[in-house]
Amino acid sequence: MAIFGFIFLAIPLAQFALNFGPAEYFMLFLFTLSAVVALSTGKMVKGFVAMFIGLAISTVGIDLQSGVHRFTFGVPHFTDGIHFIVIIIGIYALGEVLYNMFPRKTDQQSKKQSIGSKWFTKEQWKRSLGPIFRSGPLGFFLGVLPGSGGTISSLLAYSTEKQLSKRKDEFGKGAVEGLVAPESANSSAAVGSLIPMLTMGIPGSGTTAVMLGALVMIGITPGPLLFENSPDLVWTLINSMFIGNLILVIINILMVGLLIKILRTPANVLYPIVLVLSFIGAYTLGYSTIDFYLLIAAGLLGLLMRVLDYPVAPLILALIVGGEMEQNMRRASIIYESPQAIFFASPIATTLFCLTLLSLCSPLIVKLFKRRKGKGTGVSM
């Protein structure tokens, strides 16, 4: 789906992406954060707390506009900010290991858990069609916007499907929609990110930034004339995406049985491996032992959030987009002379502002709708 969108919509979407300035990008990030916070049904206050923690961590380092050191505490390693990968590894890997060290289930109970079938049933395919056709275009459109990336599209797709689903209680417990929607959006975003790179020379993600450097090294300059001057290159790339997806499906089908066996790895073997890889990964990001302390702190934060039932997604997303969000807000404030004007800077910004309010109010709207529907049912009886 995304590849066909690339073929027919590359030029129009690239031109539309040019309409995104600082105000539009700020509102896009704000809408994404609000949608993810709205995921925290029944605990939105905790979602906001997690989001603000992520935004606070993203402010560490040198302010790009004033050059002021913020929250570095005199540590030179913090001048470039805290790498979000260290926090993600700490919360998801180290925090999960620490959480599972608490005795909750005996080994006998764990062995009784069934992984289930490795193939989709007819009912699962039926439930997957809607999320695929909704999340694919969503991820493709967000991928076209430089800097959005697959993370935002995946979380937004998950949030959308949870709001639309009639089985909200299954999300986080194996709902097929929660698996299909983010993956469809992420895959589509990867294809969409090629559009600004090829048509404008602006990388839409880290991967396309590497591709852009490789193209420049071999003497190919991406831009508006690339489709006219080097159509063979563009169509070869498009064909490679068709072939790559086909090969990926074959590899996944052949290896799904082997990958499932990883889930049966004993905890006393798996957890030490996770810990070693976590510390190695954190160290190789900056080759500094300070990242070890950050990793441990993030692991304890992840454990605390897990125990207190705080959602992690708002924190991670706020940490990833926090820097860009702040800079775009400050640029837009300078352009439009007041922060309030950002919300109405353009039709795109106003639309995103309305969607932000709608996403924040959606749990209340759904609750009122269900209450009214319940009263209506009671009257009819």
C-alpha positions as CSV (number, residue, x, y, z in Angstrom):
1,M,0.0,0.0,0.0
2,A,2.7,2.5,1.0
3,I,4.8,1.6,-2.1
4,F,1.9,2.4,-4.4
5,G,1.4,5.7,-2.5
6,F,5.1,6.4,-3.1
7,I,4.6,5.9,-6.8
8,F,1.5,8.0,-7.3
9,L,1.8,10.6,-4.5
10,A,5.5,11.4,-4.1
11,I,5.5,14.8,-5.7
12,P,2.1,16.1,-4.3
13,L,3.0,15.0,-0.8
14,A,6.4,16.5,-0.9
15,Q,4.9,19.8,-2.0
16,F,2.3,19.5,0.9
17,A,5.2,18.8,3.4
18,L,6.7,22.1,2.4
19,N,3.7,23.8,4.1
20,F,4.9,22.6,7.5
21,G,6.8,25.3,9.4
22,P,7.8,25.5,13.0
23,A,4.2,26.1,14.2
24,E,2.8,23.1,12.2
25,Y,5.6,20.8,13.5
26,F,5.0,22.0,17.1
27,M,1.3,21.3,16.8
28,L,2.0,17.9,15.2
29,F,4.2,16.9,18.1
30,L,1.7,18.2,20.6
31,F,-1.1,16.3,18.9
32,T,1.0,13.1,19.0
33,L,1.7,13.5,22.7
34,S,-1.9,14.1,23.5
35,A,-3.0,11.1,21.5
36,V,-0.5,8.9,23.4
37,V,-1.6,10.3,26.7
38,A,-5.2,9.6,25.8
39,L,-4.1,6.0,25.5
40,S,-3.9,5.9,29.3
41,T,-7.6,5.3,29.7
42,G,-8.5,5.6,33.4
43,K,-5.1,7.0,34.4
44,M,-4.6,10.1,32.2
45,V,-3.1,12.1,35.2
46,K,-0.4,9.4,35.4
47,G,0.0,9.7,31.6
48,F,0.6,13.5,31.9
49,V,3.1,13.0,34.7
50,A,5.0,10.5,32.6
51,M,4.9,12.9,29.7
52,F,6.3,15.8,31.7
53,I,9.1,13.6,33.1
54,G,10.1,12.8,29.5
55,L,10.0,16.5,28.5
56,A,12.1,17.4,31.5
57,I,14.8,14.8,30.6
58,S,14.8,16.2,27.0
59,T,15.8,19.7,28.3
60,V,19.1,18.5,29.7
61,G,22.1,19.9,27.8
62,I,23.0,23.1,26.0
63,D,20.2,25.3,24.8
64,L,20.6,25.6,21.1
65,Q,19.3,29.1,20.9
66,S,20.9,30.8,23.9
67,G,23.9,28.5,24.6
68,V,23.0,28.2,28.3
69,H,23.9,24.9,30.1
70,R,20.6,23.4,31.5
71,F,20.5,20.8,34.2
72,T,24.0,19.5,33.4
73,F,25.2,19.8,37.1
74,G,28.7,20.5,35.9
75,V,29.0,17.2,34.1
76,P,30.6,17.7,30.6
77,H,28.9,14.5,29.4
78,F,25.5,16.1,29.8
79,T,26.2,19.1,27.5
80,D,25.0,17.2,24.5
81,G,21.9,16.0,26.3
82,I,20.9,12.6,27.5
83,H,20.7,10.0,24.7
84,F,17.1,8.7,24.6
85,I,18.4,5.2,23.7
86,V,20.0,4.9,27.2
87,I,16.7,5.8,28.8
88,I,14.8,3.4,26.6
89,I,17.2,0.5,27.3
90,G,17.1,1.3,31.1
91,I,13.3,1.5,31.3
92,Y,12.3,-1.4,29.0
93,A,15.3,-3.8,29.5
94,L,16.8,-3.1,32.9
95,G,13.5,-2.1,34.4
96,E,11.8,-5.2,33.1
97,V,14.5,-7.4,34.5
98,L,14.3,-5.8,37.9
99,Y,10.5,-6.0,37.9
100,N,10.5,-9.7,37.0
101,M,12.9,-10.4,39.9
102,F,10.0,-10.0,42.2
103,P,8.5,-13.5,43.0
104,R,5.0,-13.5,41.5
105,K,4.7,-16.8,39.7
106,T,6.3,-20.2,40.3
107,D,8.3,-21.9,37.5
108,Q,5.6,-24.5,37.3
109,Q,2.9,-21.9,36.7
110,S,5.1,-20.2,34.0
111,K,5.6,-23.5,32.2
112,K,1.9,-24.0,31.9
113,Q,1.4,-20.8,29.9
114,S,0.7,-21.6,26.2
115,I,2.2,-19.5,23.5
116,G,-0.6,-20.3,21.1
117,S,-0.7,-20.8,17.4
118,K,2.0,-19.2,15.2
119,W,-0.5,-18.7,12.4
120,F,-3.3,-16.1,12.1
121,T,-6.8,-17.5,12.4
122,K,-9.6,-16.4,10.1
123,E,-11.1,-14.3,12.9
124,Q,-7.7,-12.6,13.5
125,W,-7.3,-11.8,9.8
126,K,-10.8,-10.3,9.9
127,R,-9.9,-8.1,12.9
128,S,-6.6,-7.0,11.2
129,L,-8.0,-5.7,7.9
130,G,-9.4,-2.5,9.4
131,P,-6.2,-1.5,11.3
132,I,-4.1,-2.3,8.3
133,F,-6.0,0.0,6.0
134,R,-6.3,2.7,8.6
135,S,-2.7,2.6,9.9
136,G,-0.9,2.2,6.6
137,P,-2.0,5.6,5.1
138,L,-1.5,7.3,8.6
139,G,2.1,6.0,8.8
140,F,2.8,6.9,5.2
141,F,1.7,10.5,5.7
142,L,3.6,10.9,8.9
143,G,6.7,9.4,7.3
144,V,6.6,12.1,4.6
145,L,7.0,14.8,7.3
146,P,10.8,15.2,8.0
147,G,11.7,14.3,11.5
148,S,8.4,12.5,12.4
149,G,9.8,8.9,12.0
150,G,8.3,5.5,12.7
151,T,8.1,6.0,16.4
152,I,5.4,8.7,16.3
153,S,3.4,6.9,13.6
154,S,3.5,3.6,15.5
155,L,2.3,5.1,18.8
156,L,-0.3,7.3,17.0
157,A,-1.6,4.2,15.1
158,Y,-1.8,2.2,18.4
159,S,-3.6,5.1,20.1
160,T,-6.1,5.4,17.2
161,E,-6.9,1.7,17.2
162,K,-7.4,1.6,20.9
163,Q,-9.8,4.5,20.8
164,L,-11.8,2.9,17.9
165,S,-11.7,-0.7,19.2
166,K,-14.7,-2.3,21.0
167,R,-12.1,-4.5,22.9
168,K,-10.1,-1.9,24.7
169,D,-9.5,-4.2,27.6
170,E,-7.6,-6.6,25.4
171,F,-4.9,-4.0,24.4
172,G,-1.7,-4.7,26.2
173,K,-2.8,-8.3,26.6
174,G,-2.3,-9.6,23.1
175,A,-5.0,-7.8,21.0
176,V,-4.2,-8.4,17.3
177,E,-5.1,-4.8,16.5
178,G,-2.4,-3.6,18.9
179,L,0.2,-5.6,16.9
180,V,-1.0,-5.0,13.4
181,A,-1.6,-1.3,13.6
182,P,1.9,-0.1,14.8
183,E,3.7,-2.5,12.4
184,S,1.6,-1.3,9.4
185,A,2.2,2.4,10.3
186,N,5.9,1.8,11.0
187,S,6.5,0.0,7.6
188,S,4.5,2.7,5.7
189,A,6.5,5.5,7.5
190,A,9.7,3.9,6.3
191,V,8.5,4.2,2.7
192,G,7.1,7.7,3.2
193,S,10.3,9.0,4.6
194,L,12.0,8.3,1.2
195,I,9.8,11.0,-0.4
196,P,11.3,14.1,1.2
197,M,14.8,12.6,0.8
198,L,14.4,11.9,-2.9
199,T,12.3,14.9,-3.9
200,M,13.8,17.7,-1.7
201,G,17.1,16.2,-0.4
202,I,15.7,16.4,3.2
203,P,16.1,13.1,5.2
204,G,12.9,12.0,6.9
205,S,14.6,9.7,9.3
206,G,18.0,8.5,10.5
207,T,18.0,5.7,7.9
208,T,17.3,8.1,5.0
209,A,20.0,10.4,6.3
210,V,22.5,7.6,5.8
211,M,21.0,6.9,2.3
212,L,21.3,10.5,1.4
213,G,25.0,10.5,2.4
214,A,25.5,7.4,0.3
215,L,23.8,8.9,-2.8
216,V,25.9,12.1,-2.5
217,M,29.1,10.0,-2.2
218,I,28.4,8.3,-5.6
219,G,27.6,11.6,-7.3
220,I,23.7,11.5,-7.2
221,T,22.1,14.7,-5.8
222,P,18.5,14.1,-4.6
223,G,16.1,16.9,-5.4
224,P,13.1,17.9,-7.6
225,L,14.9,16.9,-10.8
226,L,16.0,13.4,-9.7
227,F,12.8,11.9,-11.1
228,E,13.5,13.4,-14.5
229,N,17.3,13.1,-14.6
230,S,17.6,9.6,-13.1
231,P,14.3,7.8,-13.5
232,D,16.1,4.4,-13.7
233,L,17.5,4.9,-10.2
234,V,14.1,5.8,-8.8
235,W,12.3,2.9,-10.4
236,T,15.1,0.5,-9.4
237,L,14.5,1.7,-5.8
238,I,10.8,1.2,-6.1
239,N,11.2,-2.3,-7.5
240,S,13.7,-3.2,-4.8
241,M,11.0,-2.3,-2.2
242,F,8.6,-4.8,-3.8
243,I,11.2,-7.5,-3.9
244,G,12.4,-6.7,-0.3
245,N,8.9,-7.0,1.1
246,L,8.4,-10.4,-0.6
247,I,11.8,-11.7,0.7
248,L,10.9,-10.4,4.2
249,V,7.6,-12.3,4.2
250,I,9.4,-15.5,3.1
251,I,12.1,-15.1,5.8
252,N,9.6,-14.4,8.5
253,I,7.5,-17.5,7.6
254,L,10.6,-19.7,7.6
255,M,11.9,-18.4,10.9
256,V,8.7,-17.8,12.9
257,G,9.1,-21.2,14.6
258,L,12.7,-20.5,15.6
259,L,11.8,-17.1,16.9
260,I,9.0,-18.4,19.0
261,K,11.4,-20.8,20.8
262,I,13.2,-17.7,22.2
263,L,10.2,-17.1,24.4
264,R,10.9,-20.4,26.1
265,T,14.4,-19.3,27.2
266,P,14.7,-19.9,31.0
267,A,14.7,-16.7,33.0
268,N,18.1,-17.5,34.7
269,V,19.7,-17.6,31.2
270,L,17.7,-14.7,29.6
271,Y,18.1,-12.0,32.2
272,P,21.9,-12.1,32.5
273,I,22.1,-11.9,28.7
274,V,19.7,-8.9,28.7
275,L,21.7,-7.1,31.4
276,V,25.0,-7.6,29.6
277,L,23.7,-6.4,26.2
278,S,22.0,-3.4,27.9
279,F,25.2,-2.2,29.5
280,I,27.2,-2.9,26.3
281,G,24.7,-1.0,24.3
282,A,24.6,2.0,26.7
283,Y,28.4,2.2,26.8
284,T,28.9,2.1,23.0
285,L,26.6,5.1,22.6
286,G,29.0,7.6,24.2
287,Y,31.9,5.4,25.5
288,S,31.4,6.9,28.9
289,T,30.8,5.2,32.3
290,I,28.4,7.9,33.1
291,D,25.9,6.2,30.8
292,F,26.1,3.2,33.2
293,Y,24.7,5.4,36.0
294,L,22.1,6.8,33.7
295,L,21.1,3.3,32.7
296,I,20.7,2.2,36.3
297,A,18.7,5.3,37.2
298,A,16.4,4.7,34.1
299,G,16.0,1.1,35.2
300,L,14.9,2.1,38.7
301,L,12.6,4.7,37.1
302,G,11.1,2.0,34.9
303,L,10.7,-0.3,37.9
304,L,9.0,2.4,39.9
305,M,6.6,3.3,37.0
306,R,5.8,-0.4,36.6
307,V,5.0,-0.9,40.2
308,L,2.9,2.3,40.5
309,D,1.2,1.5,37.2
310,Y,2.4,4.6,35.3
311,P,2.3,4.4,31.4
312,V,5.8,4.4,29.8
313,A,4.8,5.4,26.3
314,P,4.2,9.1,27.0
315,L,7.6,9.4,28.7
316,I,9.4,7.7,25.8
317,L,7.7,9.7,23.1
318,A,8.1,13.0,25.0
319,L,11.8,12.2,25.4
320,I,12.2,11.6,21.7
321,V,10.3,14.6,20.3
322,G,10.9,16.9,23.3
323,G,14.0,18.7,21.8
324,E,12.5,19.3,18.4
325,M,9.2,20.3,19.9
326,E,10.8,22.9,22.1
327,Q,12.9,24.4,19.3
328,N,9.9,24.6,16.9
329,M,7.8,26.2,19.6
330,R,10.4,28.9,20.2
331,R,11.0,29.5,16.5
332,A,7.2,29.8,16.0
333,S,6.9,32.2,19.0
334,I,9.5,34.5,17.4
335,I,7.8,34.4,14.0
336,Y,4.3,35.0,15.3
337,E,5.3,37.2,18.2
338,S,3.1,35.4,20.8
339,P,2.8,31.7,21.9
340,Q,-1.0,31.9,21.5
341,A,-0.8,32.7,17.8
342,I,0.9,29.4,17.2
343,F,-2.4,27.5,17.5
344,F,-4.0,29.5,14.7
345,A,-0.9,30.2,12.6
346,S,-2.3,28.3,9.6
347,P,-5.2,26.0,8.7
348,I,-2.9,23.0,9.3
349,A,-1.9,24.2,12.8
350,T,-5.6,25.0,13.7
351,T,-6.7,21.5,12.5
352,L,-4.0,19.9,14.6
353,F,-5.0,22.0,17.6
354,C,-8.6,20.9,17.2
355,L,-7.5,17.3,16.9
356,T,-5.3,17.7,20.1
357,L,-8.3,18.9,22.1
358,L,-10.5,16.1,20.6
359,S,-8.0,13.5,21.6
360,L,-7.7,14.8,25.2
361,C,-11.5,15.0,25.5
362,S,-12.2,11.7,23.8
363,P,-12.2,9.5,27.0
364,L,-14.7,11.9,28.5
365,I,-16.8,11.9,25.4
366,V,-16.8,8.1,25.1
367,K,-17.7,7.9,28.8
368,L,-20.6,10.3,28.4
369,F,-21.8,8.5,25.3
370,K,-21.8,5.1,27.0
371,R,-23.6,6.6,30.0
372,R,-26.3,8.1,27.8
373,K,-26.5,4.9,25.8
374,G,-26.9,2.9,29.1
375,K,-29.7,5.2,30.2
376,G,-31.4,4.8,26.9
377,T,-31.3,1.1,27.2
378,G,-32.7,1.2,30.7
379,V,-35.6,3.3,29.6
380,S,-36.5,1.1,26.7
381,M,-36.6,-1.9,29.0
